[in-house]
């Protein structure tokens, strides 16, 4: 079978070969590692009398009737008899060739799910072929595929890949296995998983606890750890300016001027960052902390170290609202110290933009705050020494690389601090963020009141509106978050515009604002200014207020159709209240389909929100419910998530891979390089950002 990556000089690729490439199956090893989704048992023939309803069975029988009926819809009904019982095979999609192959008197072999009913045993769209021939010796693999790529072609391609791939061992001899069952050879494990013997436990195949699966998971986790550690070591060879705080410098001045004391966690994290900045190796640190833990002030103190040493700092945020919030806060802290802060966003007027660009290029602006506008080509820094990225998972690899590329000094890289308010579970940090140094602010500032969370059916909406009225009378402010801003036929959700009109009518005499992503920037800013200043009582918004909005007087958050939101997003939204001394609450309004119930996943999310305010526990549960994708964001550009290993159940294997990776790079560098190449190909490039 021709390779999917046929040279350009050869004949054009066929449709199945193009489909293989679409699946990412370009090399023999890619095909060998394309493991089955499930298996079909074609190793034995079963008598109809021995089949239980719901079983998937393979039978051999004679066709006794074959007719096309038109009621209740056009279908082909074929009755077969295997001598022990009869069965009706139904086909709603069929061709004349079907009728010919299933003519009365023909003996066939058919396989499908057997159902009961008033017509007796039935099979819906079973696979079939002429009876006779050899039975399969192993379970038949069923692979994930795409349009234009038949299972038969894919099976042949996988066998071809298995036969030609280099499956020689890349693991050092004599290593200790984390699980003795993993000590299969790679070739044996792959051969078995593609063609398991019929006596194997299907449960062990499906839950991936079979020894062959253990071997594959060990290999995959090791490749990931090796690639992460390689990226970290390559970065450690680069150079960055050594930034040390001056005695009586800006760092100490800001610390003394702050109207609050840092928590122990903030102080510890600050020391970790300061130690990194003092080295001539580029810092590559992830700062994680729960909503409201005080990451911004830690970043500001780090910026003071860079500015004190004569270098510029850039802070990039994913949205204009968040960038505006940072800018206002930082100007308030730093302007009294004589630090000039520049401001770059996409919606700026041309004249203002030109003035800001001049300040950045001359170095007069020591700190630059903005959105993606910070990394546009015409933005020139005089001497960028520290780059801070907030909500780092919202940015792609190319954007992070572009910010790093803003440093003018040849052969040098700026220090990089990435921040996230989505706490990352330990196994995820050990796996996907193993190339980073991770700092955790695991303590909230004193004075924060716990947020009471309630789950309320949409039928009690009037009660919630009444509760809003009570909060407003006490001088408090309220958020009401909606998931959509337009009517949708697919989702019967109340949109933000409609909710705004309803609340404006219900709360007479109260200024109710509306904020959504399609509004002009100036209008958004005007609405936010009214709410921040306390003139607006209720803000109806889409999730544009998810991060960065800090209004201590807001004490009630209502999230409409909360069942539609992800767990980490619900936690982020809840974090917009409870930022002052007043008792705060979050109401999760949920709707259910007509006569239906919430899905199990939605129930788990809402239950988690009620049971804990701890962002780390929320993150752990989110990982359980949805897997790692939500936490990783654009960091995964060009790189697959783990296909075989599971971070929750395979923590022991991950520990083993983490311990083996440095030893392998030090003592067996060639084996390590081959191992990374086999598993990742060129997909480890994303780690450079």
LINJOBEL-V140189 format. One line per field, one symbol per residue. ss: DSSP state (H for helix, E for strand, C for the rest). psi: psi as a letter, one per 20 degrees, with the letter a starting at -180 (. if undefined). A space follows every 50 residues. Layout:
ss = ???
psi = ???
//
This chain:
ss = CCCCCCCCCCCCCCHHHHHHHHCCCCCHHHHHCCCCCEEECCCCCCCHHH CCCCCEEEEEEEEEEEEEECCCCCEEEEEEECCCCEEEEEECCCCHHHHH HCCCCCEEEEEEEEECCCCCCEEECCEEEECCCCCCCECEEECCCCCCCC HHHHHHHHHHHHHHCCCCCCCCCCCCCCCHHHCCCHHHHHHHHHCCECCC CHHHHHCCCCHHHHHHHHHHHHHHHHHHHHHHHHHHCCECCCCCCCCCCH HHHHHHHCCCCCCHHHHHHHHHHHHHHCCCCCCEEEEEECCCCCHHHHHH HHHHHHHHCCCEEEEECCCHHHHHHHHHHHHHHHHHHCCCEEEECCCCCH HHHHHHHHHHHHCCCCEEEECHHHHCCCCCCCCEEEEEECCHHHCCHHHH HHHHCCCCCCCECCEEEEEECCCCCHHHHHHCCCCCEEEEECCCCCCCCC EEEEEEEHHHHHHHHHHHHHHHHCCCEEEEECCCCCCCCCCCCCCHHHHH HHHHHHCCCCCEEEECCCCCHHHHHHHHHHHHCCCCCEEEECHHHCCCCC CCCEEEEEECCHHHCCHHHHHHHHCCCCCCCCCEEEEEEECCCCCCCCCH HHHHHHHHHHHCCCHHHHHHHHHHHHCCHHHHHHHHCCCCCCCCCCCCCC HHHHHHHHHHHHHHHHHCHHHHHHHHHHHHCCHHHHHHC
psi = pqqhlpqhirqqqrghhhhghhijmhrghgghjnqqhaqpokiqpqqhii pqpiqoqpqprppiqoqpqiqirpqppppqpjihrrqpppohorrhhghg hkqphqprpqpappqarijbpqpplqqqrqrarqqqirqpqoqqarpjnq ggghghggggghhiqokqpiqqqjqpqhohiikrqggggggghhmqqiiq ohghghjkiqhhgggghggghggghghghggghhhiirqrpoopqqpkah ghggghipjrqqrhgggghgggghhghirjppqmppoqqrpjilhghghg hhhhgghhjjqqqpopqhqhggggggggghghghghjjppproorhjqqg gggggghghghiihohpppabihhjqhiopqgnphpppoqlhiiqrghhg hhghiiphppjqqqqpopqpjnqpqghghhfikiiqppqpokpqqqippq pppqppqhhkghhghhhgggghhjjrrpqopqhqiqqphhomqprhgggg gghhghmqipoprppriiqqghggggghghghiihpgpopqajijgqipn nhipipppoqlhiiqqghggggghiirkiaiqpqqppopqqqqojaqqqh ggggghghhhhqiohhhggghhgggiaighhhbihjpjpqrphgqphgik hghggghhhhghgghghlhgggghgggghicjjjhhii.
//
